[in-house]
C-alpha cells in the first residue's frame, strides 16, 4: 500500500560544529527529518542540489508557467 499527498515541505540547512545537515519538515505529517552530510551523503547531495537550484524542473510547484 502507498499514499500520495501534496504538502508543504520546508527545508533548511543547519551546521552544528563540523556537521552539515538539512532539516526537512513535512507539514501534512507534522514530522521533521534530519539528513546528515556524513551519515547520508547521497541523500544530502541530492537535497543540496535541489536546495541550491532555481531550475523549474526541480520545483514545479514554485515555478508554474502560463504556457
Buried (B, 14 or more C-beta within 10 A) or exposed (E): EEEEEEEEEEBEEEEEEEEBBBEBBBEEEEEEBEBBBEEBEEBBEEBBEEEEEEEEEEEEEEEEEEE
